[in-house]
Amino acid sequence: MDKLKKFELMEKIVRELEDLKRSQQAVLEKIGKIEVDNIELGDSRLERVLPDIYQRTAENSDAITELLNSFAEKTDDFAAKNNVNQLRQQQELTGNRNT
C-alpha cells in the first residue's frame, strides 16, 4: 500500500471512530432520558439494570475516546513524517497529466 493510500485509510478510520464516539454519546443520552422517565414510573427492573448499562457504555465511550485521540495523533504524525500534502500535490499533477 502506498503512503497516500495508507494515510487516506487512516483518515477514514479516524472519521469512523469519531462517528462511533458520537453514537456512544447518543446512547448515554438515551439511557439518561429513560432513567429520568423512570423516576416517575418507578419500574424496579429499570432502576436496577440501567445504571449498570450506563456505566458499561460510559466505559466503552471513554475507551473509544482514548483510542480516537491516540489514532488521530498517529495519523497526524504519519502525515507529517511522510509529507502527505506534497504527495497529494504530486498525485494531482500526475492525475492531470494523464487526462
VOPAPA-927705 format. One record per atom (N, C-alpha, C, O): x negated, y, z negated; atom name; residue number from 1. Coordinates in steps of 0.2 Angstrom, whole numbers. Example, Ala and Ser with C-alpha at 12.3 -4.5 7.8 and 13.67 -1.06 7.14 Angstrom:
     xx     yy     zz  atom   nr
    -66    -28    -39     N    1
    -62    -22    -39    CA    1
    -66    -16    -39     C    1
    -71    -17    -42     O    1
    -64    -11    -35     N    2
    -68     -5    -36    CA    2
    -64      0    -39     C    2
    -67      6    -40     O    2
//
This chain:
     xx     yy     zz  atom   nr
     -4     -6      0     N    1
      0      0      0    CA    1
     -5      6      0     C    1
     -9      7     -4     O    1
     -3     11      5     N    2
     -7     17      5    CA    2
     -6     21     -1     C    2
      0     20     -4     O    2
    -10     26     -2     N    3
     -9     30     -8    CA    3
     -3     34     -8     C    3
      1     35    -13     O    3
     -1     37     -2     N    4
      5     41     -2    CA    4
     11     37     -3     C    4
     16     39     -7     O    4
     12     31      0     N    5
     17     27     -1    CA    5
     18     25     -9     C    5
     23     24    -12     O    5
     12     23    -12     N    6
     12     22    -19    CA    6
     15     27    -23     C    6
     19     26    -28     O    6
     12     33    -22     N    7
     15     39    -25    CA    7
     22     40    -24     C    7
     26     42    -29     O    7
     25     39    -18     N    8
     32     40    -17    CA    8
     36     35    -21     C    8
     41     37    -23     O    8
     33     29    -22     N    9
     37     24    -26    CA    9
     37     26    -33     C    9
     41     25    -37     O    9
     31     28    -35     N   10
     30     31    -42    CA   10
     35     36    -44     C   10
     39     36    -49     O   10
     36     41    -39     N   11
     41     46    -40    CA   11
     48     44    -40     C   11
     52     46    -44     O   11
     49     39    -36     N   12
     56     36    -36    CA   12
     58     32    -43     C   12
     63     33    -45     O   12
     53     29    -46     N   13
     53     26    -52    CA   13
     55     31    -58     C   13
     59     30    -62     O   13
     51     37    -57     N   14
     52     42    -62    CA   14
     59     45    -62     C   14
     63     46    -67     O   14
     62     46    -55     N   15
     69     48    -55    CA   15
     74     43    -57     C   15
     79     44    -61     O   15
     72     36    -56     N   16
     77     31    -59    CA   16
     76     31    -67     C   16
     82     30    -70     O   16
     71     32    -69     N   17
     70     32    -77    CA   17
     74     38    -80     C   17
     77     38    -85     O   17
     73     44    -76     N   18
     77     50    -78    CA   18
     85     48    -78     C   18
     88     50    -83     O   18
     87     45    -73     N   19
     94     43    -72    CA   19
     96     38    -78     C   19
    101     39    -81     O   19
     92     34    -79     N   20
     93     29    -85    CA   20
     93     32    -91     C   20
     98     31    -96     O   20
     89     37    -92     N   21
     89     41    -99    CA   21
     96     45    -99     C   21
     99     45   -105     O   21
     98     48    -94     N   22
    105     52    -94    CA   22
    110     47    -95     C   22
    115     49    -99     O   22
    110     41    -92     N   23
    115     36    -93    CA   23
    116     34   -101     C   23
    121     33   -104     O   23
    110     33   -104     N   24
    110     31   -111    CA   24
    112     37   -115     C   24
    116     35   -120     O   24
    111     43   -113     N   25
    114     49   -117    CA   25
    121     49   -117     C   25
    125     50   -122     O   25
    124     47   -111     N   26
    131     47   -110    CA   26
    134     42   -114     C   26
    140     42   -117     O   26
    131     36   -114     N   27
    133     30   -118    CA   27
    134     32   -126     C   27
    139     31   -129     O   27
    128     36   -128     N   28
    128     38   -135    CA   28
    134     43   -136     C   28
    137     43   -142     O   28
    135     47   -132     N   29
    141     52   -132    CA   29
    147     48   -133     C   29
    152     50   -137     O   29
    148     43   -129     N   30
    155     40   -129    CA   30
    156     36   -135     C   30
    161     36   -138     O   30
    150     33   -138     N   31
    151     30   -144    CA   31
    153     35   -150     C   31
    157     33   -154     O   31
    150     40   -149     N   32
    151     46   -154    CA   32
    158     48   -154     C   32
    162     49   -159     O   32
    161     48   -148     N   33
    168     50   -147    CA   33
    173     45   -150     C   33
    178     46   -153     O   33
    171     39   -149     N   34
    175     33   -151    CA   34
    175     33   -159     C   34
    180     32   -162     O   34
    169     34   -162     N   35
    169     35   -169    CA   35
    173     40   -172     C   35
    176     39   -177     O   35
    173     46   -169     N   36
    177     52   -171    CA   36
    184     50   -170     C   36
    188     51   -175     O   36
    186     47   -165     N   37
    193     45   -164    CA   37
    195     40   -169     C   37
    201     40   -171     O   37
    191     35   -171     N   38
    192     30   -176    CA   38
    193     33   -183     C   38
    196     29   -187     O   38
    190     39   -184     N   39
    191     42   -191    CA   39
    199     42   -192     C   39
    201     41   -198     O   39
    203     44   -187     N   40
    210     45   -188    CA   40
    213     38   -188     C   40
    218     37   -192     O   40
    211     34   -183     N   41
    214     27   -183    CA   41
    212     22   -189     C   41
    216     19   -191     O   41
    206     22   -191     N   42
    204     18   -196    CA   42
    203     11   -195     C   42
    204      7   -200     O   42
    201      9   -189     N   43
    200      2   -187    CA   43
    194     -1   -191     C   43
    188      2   -189     O   43
    194     -6   -195     N   44
    188     -8   -199    CA   44
    183    -11   -194     C   44
    177    -10   -196     O   44
    185    -15   -189     N   45
    180    -18   -185    CA   45
    176    -12   -181     C   45
    170    -13   -181     O   45
    179     -7   -179     N   46
    176     -2   -175    CA   46
    171      2   -180     C   46
    165      3   -178     O   46
    173      3   -186     N   47
    169      6   -191    CA   47
    163      2   -193     C   47
    158      4   -194     O   47
    164     -5   -193     N   48
    158     -9   -194    CA   48
    153    -10   -188     C   48
    147    -10   -190     O   48
    156    -11   -182     N   49
    152    -13   -177    CA   49
    149     -7   -173     C   49
    143     -7   -171     O   49
    152     -1   -172     N   50
    150      4   -168    CA   50
    143      7   -171     C   50
    139      9   -167     O   50
    142      8   -177     N   51
    136     11   -179    CA   51
    130      7   -177     C   51
    125     10   -176     O   51
    131      0   -177     N   52
    125     -4   -175    CA   52
    124     -3   -168     C   52
    118     -3   -165     O   52
    129     -3   -164     N   53
    129     -2   -156    CA   53
    125      5   -155     C   53
    121      5   -151     O   53
    128     10   -159     N   54
    125     17   -158    CA   54
    117     16   -159     C   54
    113     19   -156     O   54
    115     13   -165     N   55
    108     13   -167    CA   55
    104      9   -162     C   55
     99     12   -160     O   55
    106      4   -159     N   56
    103      0   -154    CA   56
    102      4   -148     C   56
     97      4   -145     O   56
    107      7   -146     N   57
    107     11   -140    CA   57
    103     17   -141     C   57
     99     19   -136     O   57
    103     20   -147     N   58
     98     26   -148    CA   58
     91     24   -148     C   58
     86     27   -145     O   58
     89     18   -150     N   59
     83     15   -150    CA   59
     80     14   -143     C   59
     75     15   -141     O   59
     85     11   -139     N   60
     84     10   -132    CA   60
     83     17   -128     C   60
     78     17   -124     O   60
     87     22   -130     N   61
     86     28   -127    CA   61
     79     31   -129     C   61
     76     34   -124     O   61
     77     30   -135     N   62
     70     33   -137    CA   62
     65     29   -133     C   62
     60     32   -131     O   62
     65     23   -132     N   63
     60     19   -128    CA   63
     60     21   -121     C   63
     55     21   -118     O   63
     66     22   -118     N   64
     66     24   -111    CA   64
     63     31   -110     C   64
     59     32   -106     O   64
     64     36   -115     N   65
     61     42   -115    CA   65
     54     42   -116     C   65
     50     45   -112     O   65
     51     38   -120     N   66
     44     37   -121    CA   66
     41     34   -114     C   66
     36     36   -112     O   66
     44     29   -111     N   67
     42     26   -105    CA   67
     42     31    -99     C   67
     37     32    -96     O   67
     47     35    -99     N   68
     48     40    -94    CA   68
     42     45    -95     C   68
     39     47    -90     O   68
     41     48   -101     N   69
     36     53   -102    CA   69
     29     50   -100     C   69
     25     53    -96     O   69
     28     44   -102     N   70
     21     41   -100    CA   70
     20     39    -93     C   70
     15     41    -90     O   70
     26     37    -90     N   71
     25     35    -82    CA   71
     25     42    -78     C   71
     22     42    -73     O   71
     29     47    -80     N   72
     28     53    -77    CA   72
     21     56    -77     C   72
     19     59    -72     O   72
     18     56    -83     N   73
     11     58    -84    CA   73
      7     54    -79     C   73
      2     57    -76     O   73
      8     48    -79     N   74
      3     43    -75    CA   74
      4     45    -67     C   74
     -1     45    -64     O   74
     10     47    -65     N   75
     12     49    -59    CA   75
      9     55    -57     C   75
      6     56    -52     O   75
      9     60    -61     N   76
      6     66    -60    CA   76
     -2     66    -60     C   76
     -5     69    -56     O   76
     -5     61    -64     N   77
    -12     60    -64    CA   77
    -14     57    -57     C   77
    -19     59    -54     O   77
    -10     52    -55     N   78
    -11     49    -49    CA   78
    -11     54    -43     C   78
    -15     54    -39     O   78
     -6     58    -43     N   79
     -6     64    -38    CA   79
    -12     68    -38     C   79
    -14     70    -33     O   79
    -14     70    -44     N   80
    -20     75    -44    CA   80
    -26     71    -42     C   80
    -30     74    -38     O   80
    -27     65    -44     N   81
    -33     61    -43    CA   81
    -34     59    -35     C   81
    -39     59    -32     O   81
    -28     58    -32     N   82
    -28     56    -25    CA   82
    -26     62    -20     C   82
    -25     61    -14     O   82
    -26     68    -23     N   83
    -24     74    -19    CA   83
    -18     73    -14     C   83
    -19     73     -8     O   83
    -13     71    -17     N   84
     -7     69    -14    CA   84
     -4     75     -9     C   84
     -2     73     -4     O   84
     -4     81    -11     N   85
     -2     86     -7    CA   85
     -6     86      0     C   85
     -3     88      5     O   85
    -12     85     -1     N   86
    -16     85      5    CA   86
    -14     79     10     C   86
    -14     80     16     O   86
    -13     74      7     N   87
    -11     68     10    CA   87
     -5     69     14     C   87
     -4     67     20     O   87
      0     72     11     N   88
      6     74     14    CA   88
      5     79     20     C   88
      9     78     25     O   88
      1     83     19     N   89
      0     88     24    CA   89
     -3     84     30     C   89
     -1     86     36     O   89
     -8     80     29     N   90
    -11     76     34    CA   90
     -6     72     38     C   90
     -6     71     44     O   90
     -1     69     34     N   91
      4     65     37    CA   91
      9     69     41     C   91
     11     66     47     O   91
     10     75     39     N   92
     15     79     43    CA   92
     11     81     49     C   92
     15     81     55     O   92
      5     83     49     N   93
      1     84     55    CA   93
      1     78     60     C   93
      2     79     66     O   93
     -1     72     57     N   94
     -1     66     61    CA   94
      6     65     64     C   94
      6     63     70     O   94
     11     65     60     N   95
     18     64     62    CA   95
     20     69     68     C   95
     23     67     73     O   95
     18     75     67     N   96
     20     80     73    CA   96
     16     78     79     C   96
     19     80     84     O   96
     10     76     79     N   97
      6     75     85    CA   97
      9     68     88     C   97
      9     68     95     O   97
     12     64     85     N   98
     14     58     88    CA   98
     21     58     91     C   98
     24     54     94     O   98
     25     64     90     N   99
     31     65     93    CA   99
     31     69     99     C   99
     36     70    102     O   99
//
